[in-house]
Amino acid sequence: MPKSHKLDDVFVRSLKPPPTGNRLYRCASFPGFAVRITAAGCISFVHCYCVDGRERRATIGQYPTWSVRAARDAAAKQRRQVDAGEDPLAQKAARRKQPTLAQLYEAYLAHHVTPTRTPRGALDERSMWEMYILPILGRDTKIQDLDASDMERLLSETKAKAATNSSRRPRGSWGSFGAGNSRARAVAVSLRTAINAAPRWKMERPVVNPVSLVRLPPLNQRESPLSLAQAEAVIEALKARPESTAAACLLFLLATGARVGETRQAERSEFQRLQDGSWLWQKPSHHTKQRKVHRIPLCEQAAEVLEAQLLRHPGSRYVFPGRVLGTHVKELKSTWTRVRAEAGAPDCRVHDLRHSFASALASRKVPLNIVGDLLGHTSIKTTQRYAHYDMSAKSTALNELPWGKRGSE
């Protein structure tokens, strides 16, 4: 039977390295607790225990970083785990295999973001992780260790940082109201989606998603659709710039309700003239947000813009070419800033042209499923936000109220 020793600081300091390998000195008063010294003179504390009839040795730490008392306390804690039927070494190995946030990000980017998002959407996802999630929570943080306090910190710091970045933009131009709240919510949703999908990539996730433990900031759906008078003024101001590709692009946006990215990247080959003289726009899946081919007819206003652009740029691949040969138009901000000022719509953003298109159709009793199909929505719930523009059904219902008519008693 191996000889036991009284392990204290005096004994540990007196240890001499063996000629080769290592030597183990067991504690007489605490079975399983021992100190090990190698031929190189490295001294470490270990805890020896048995699991299923097999002895295992768990290294606690090196001396003198670990004192004898601290190492003994750690060994006692491990002993309690063993008595409860646990295996400290197995738990340690399992923890090493737990994914970190950096590993989760790589899998999320490769298997979810890149295949399903548009290039602009993928860029936004990378921005959220690399600017907020990883720096705030830590790249090496285990996702199993995340809790509600971490999520509160993520939301708080993201909101502050995003609000600061937004405040540097010119007021009323491209800074959005509540940018801090909106960004914080988007960051939390991205992290929640990644954690929920972790098992698909053979990663262990927490039993409860930590993002679900906190209340997310309210969704900011700021909309400033154009009134009929403003829309007419915008159209007049845009048509007053016949040589401007940006103005043509903006007018096309208002006439189709398309997304900015879809319109700027629109190519000649996507448009087909039908036998009746009308035009059909077939958006390729790699341009649409829903990642599916989207076909819509063009109204007369949009067809007029398209035909004019095709005549003006006969050799261009893009309907709205950029200043550099072989590129599409990129700059719309300066033109739109001047146009909306002339039209008396200072709070209207470029994306609000899409809202203006949808709200105008909804207010004229066009069924929401048709509006959603024209917009490229995959869910009717997304289009439901425009239902409040059609007040006819509500007005009819109120007229049925017995005392709701004039002169009723």
NORCORTA-V19451 format. One record per residue. N is the residue number from 0. SS is DSSP state (hx for helix, st for strand, lp for the rest). PHI is phi in radians with two decimals (* if undefined). Layout:
<<N/SS/PHI> <N/SS/PHI>>
This chain:
<<0/lp/*> <1/lp/-1.01> <2/lp/-1.27> <3/st/-1.77> <4/st/-2.38> <5/lp/-1.50> <6/lp/-1.49> <7/lp/-2.46> <8/hx/-1.07> <9/hx/-1.11> <10/hx/-1.13> <11/hx/-1.12> <12/hx/-1.17> <13/lp/-1.53> <14/lp/-1.18> <15/lp/-1.97> <16/lp/-1.12> <17/lp/-1.28> <18/lp/-1.06> <19/lp/-2.45> <20/lp/1.09> <21/st/-2.59> <22/st/-2.34> <23/st/-1.96> <24/st/-2.06> <25/st/-1.56> <26/st/-1.46> <27/lp/-1.30> <28/lp/-1.61> <29/lp/-2.39> <30/lp/-0.99> <31/lp/1.77> <32/st/-1.52> <33/st/-2.65> <34/st/-2.15> <35/st/-2.18> <36/st/-2.22> <37/st/-1.70> <38/lp/-1.11> <39/lp/-1.47> <40/lp/1.57> <41/lp/-1.40> <42/st/-1.92> <43/st/-2.38> <44/st/-1.66> <45/st/-2.31> <46/st/-2.16> <47/st/-1.75> <48/st/-2.60> <49/st/-2.05> <50/st/-2.33> <51/lp/0.97> <52/lp/1.35> <53/st/-2.06> <54/st/-1.33> <55/st/-2.26> <56/st/-2.12> <57/st/-1.82> <58/st/-1.29> <59/st/-1.59> <60/st/2.98> <61/st/-1.57> <62/lp/-1.66> <63/lp/-1.69> <64/lp/-0.97> <65/lp/-1.81> <66/lp/-1.38> <67/hx/-1.09> <68/hx/-1.14> <69/hx/-1.12> <70/hx/-1.17> <71/hx/-1.12> <72/hx/-1.11> <73/hx/-1.13> <74/hx/-1.15> <75/hx/-1.11> <76/hx/-1.12> <77/hx/-1.14> <78/hx/-1.09> <79/hx/-1.13> <80/hx/-1.13> <81/hx/-1.11> <82/hx/-1.09> <83/lp/-1.51> <84/lp/1.58> <85/lp/-1.71> <86/lp/-2.11> <87/hx/-0.97> <88/hx/-1.17> <89/hx/-1.14> <90/hx/-1.14> <91/hx/-1.14> <92/hx/-1.14> <93/hx/-1.13> <94/hx/-1.16> <95/hx/-1.07> <96/hx/-1.46> <97/lp/-1.12> <98/lp/-1.22> <99/st/-1.62> <100/hx/-1.09> <101/hx/-1.13> <102/hx/-1.18> <103/hx/-1.09> <104/hx/-1.07> <105/hx/-1.07> <106/hx/-1.18> <107/hx/-1.08> <108/hx/-1.17> <109/hx/-1.31> <110/hx/-1.80> <111/hx/-2.15> <112/hx/-1.21> <113/hx/-1.07> <114/hx/-1.30> <115/hx/-1.94> <116/lp/-1.82> <117/lp/-1.22> <118/hx/-0.95> <119/hx/-1.21> <120/hx/-1.13> <121/hx/-1.13> <122/hx/-1.10> <123/hx/-1.16> <124/hx/-1.09> <125/hx/-1.06> <126/hx/-1.07> <127/hx/-1.12> <128/hx/-1.30> <129/hx/-1.43> <130/hx/-1.69> <131/hx/-2.16> <132/hx/-1.08> <133/hx/-1.19> <134/hx/-1.14> <135/hx/-1.36> <136/hx/-1.60> <137/lp/1.76> <138/lp/-1.11> <139/lp/-1.59> <140/lp/-1.19> <141/st/-1.29> <142/hx/-1.17> <143/hx/-1.20> <144/hx/-1.55> <145/lp/-1.24> <146/lp/-2.40> <147/hx/-1.07> <148/hx/-1.13> <149/hx/-1.13> <150/hx/-1.18> <151/hx/-1.09> <152/hx/-1.15> <153/hx/-1.07> <154/hx/-1.13> <155/hx/-1.12> <156/hx/-1.24> <157/hx/-1.14> <158/hx/-1.05> <159/hx/-1.14> <160/hx/-1.19> <161/hx/-1.17> <162/hx/-1.13> <163/hx/-1.13> <164/hx/-1.11> <165/hx/-1.20> <166/hx/-1.20> <167/lp/-1.41> <168/lp/-1.44> <169/lp/-1.07> <170/lp/-1.10> <171/lp/1.44> <172/lp/-1.76> <173/lp/-2.17> <174/lp/-1.43> <175/lp/-1.79> <176/lp/-1.12> <177/lp/1.24> <178/hx/-1.05> <179/hx/-1.10> <180/hx/-1.11> <181/hx/-1.10> <182/hx/-1.22> <183/hx/-1.06> <184/hx/-1.14> <185/hx/-1.08> <186/hx/-1.11> <187/hx/-1.12> <188/hx/-1.12> <189/hx/-1.09> <190/hx/-1.14> <191/hx/-1.06> <192/hx/-1.11> <193/hx/-1.13> <194/hx/-1.17> <195/hx/-1.09> <196/hx/-1.53> <197/hx/-0.92> <198/hx/-1.04> <199/hx/-1.14> <200/hx/-1.86> <201/lp/1.05> <202/lp/-2.03> <203/lp/-1.36> <204/lp/-2.06> <205/lp/-1.08> <206/lp/-1.05> <207/lp/-2.02> <208/lp/-1.09> <209/hx/-1.06> <210/hx/-1.16> <211/hx/-1.28> <212/hx/-1.52> <213/lp/-2.14> <214/lp/-1.58> <215/lp/-1.38> <216/lp/-1.03> <217/lp/-1.10> <218/lp/-1.26> <219/lp/-1.58> <220/lp/-1.93> <221/lp/-1.22> <222/lp/-2.28> <223/lp/-2.36> <224/lp/-1.12> <225/lp/-1.29> <226/lp/-1.31> <227/hx/-1.05> <228/hx/-1.14> <229/hx/-1.14> <230/hx/-1.08> <231/hx/-1.12> <232/hx/-1.18> <233/hx/-1.13> <234/hx/-1.06> <235/hx/-1.11> <236/hx/-1.19> <237/hx/-1.24> <238/hx/-1.21> <239/lp/-1.32> <240/lp/-2.10> <241/lp/-1.13> <242/lp/-1.62> <243/lp/-1.61> <244/hx/-1.18> <245/hx/-1.10> <246/hx/-1.13> <247/hx/-1.12> <248/hx/-1.14> <249/hx/-1.14> <250/hx/-1.16> <251/hx/-1.14> <252/hx/-1.07> <253/hx/-1.17> <254/hx/-1.48> <255/hx/-2.04> <256/lp/1.24> <257/lp/-1.30> <258/lp/-1.33> <259/hx/-1.04> <260/hx/-1.08> <261/hx/-1.09> <262/hx/-1.31> <263/hx/-1.08> <264/lp/-1.61> <265/lp/-1.05> <266/st/-1.91> <267/hx/-1.00> <268/hx/-1.18> <269/hx/-1.42> <270/st/-1.87> <271/st/-2.25> <272/st/-1.58> <273/lp/-1.51> <274/lp/-1.09> <275/lp/-1.43> <276/lp/1.63> <277/lp/-1.37> <278/st/-2.04> <279/st/-2.09> <280/st/-1.84> <281/st/-1.88> <282/st/-1.40> <283/lp/-1.22> <284/lp/-1.09> <285/lp/-1.36> <286/lp/-1.82> <287/lp/-1.61> <288/lp/-1.17> <289/lp/-1.43> <290/lp/1.05> <291/lp/-2.33> <292/lp/-1.12> <293/st/-2.22> <294/st/-1.97> <295/st/-2.44> <296/st/-1.38> <297/lp/-1.82> <298/lp/-1.30> <299/hx/-1.08> <300/hx/-1.10> <301/hx/-1.14> <302/hx/-1.11> <303/hx/-1.09> <304/hx/-1.13> <305/hx/-1.06> <306/hx/-1.08> <307/hx/-1.14> <308/hx/-1.21> <309/hx/-1.14> <310/hx/-1.29> <311/hx/-1.26> <312/lp/-2.24> <313/lp/-1.14> <314/lp/-1.73> <315/lp/-1.56> <316/lp/-1.24> <317/st/-1.68> <318/lp/-1.18> <319/lp/-2.07> <320/st/-1.23> <321/lp/-1.53> <322/lp/-1.25> <323/lp/-1.52> <324/lp/-0.99> <325/lp/1.52> <326/lp/-2.06> <327/st/-1.75> <328/lp/-1.09> <329/lp/-2.12> <330/lp/-1.61> <331/lp/-2.07> <332/hx/-1.08> <333/hx/-1.13> <334/hx/-1.12> <335/hx/-1.17> <336/hx/-1.04> <337/hx/-1.26> <338/hx/-1.16> <339/hx/-1.18> <340/hx/-1.17> <341/hx/-1.16> <342/hx/-1.50> <343/lp/1.29> <344/lp/-2.26> <345/lp/-1.17> <346/lp/-1.66> <347/lp/-1.41> <348/lp/-1.63> <349/lp/-1.04> <350/lp/-1.14> <351/hx/-1.22> <352/hx/-1.12> <353/hx/-1.17> <354/hx/-1.13> <355/hx/-1.11> <356/hx/-1.05> <357/hx/-1.19> <358/hx/-1.16> <359/hx/-1.15> <360/hx/-1.19> <361/hx/-1.10> <362/hx/-1.22> <363/lp/-1.79> <364/lp/1.16> <365/lp/-1.21> <366/lp/-0.95> <367/hx/-1.10> <368/hx/-1.16> <369/hx/-1.24> <370/hx/-1.04> <371/hx/-1.09> <372/hx/-1.18> <373/hx/-1.14> <374/hx/-1.41> <375/lp/1.50> <376/lp/-1.32> <377/lp/-1.59> <378/lp/-2.32> <379/hx/-1.15> <380/hx/-1.09> <381/hx/-1.16> <382/hx/-1.35> <383/hx/-1.05> <384/hx/-1.12> <385/hx/-1.65> <386/hx/-1.11> <387/hx/-1.22> <388/hx/-1.37> <389/lp/-1.71> <390/lp/-1.69> <391/hx/-1.11> <392/hx/-1.14> <393/hx/-1.20> <394/hx/-1.13> <395/hx/-1.08> <396/hx/-1.11> <397/hx/-1.17> <398/hx/-1.19> <399/lp/-1.41> <400/lp/-1.16> <401/lp/-0.93> <402/lp/-1.84> <403/lp/-1.58> <404/lp/-1.72> <405/lp/-1.06> <406/lp/1.33> <407/lp/-1.28> <408/lp/-2.15>>
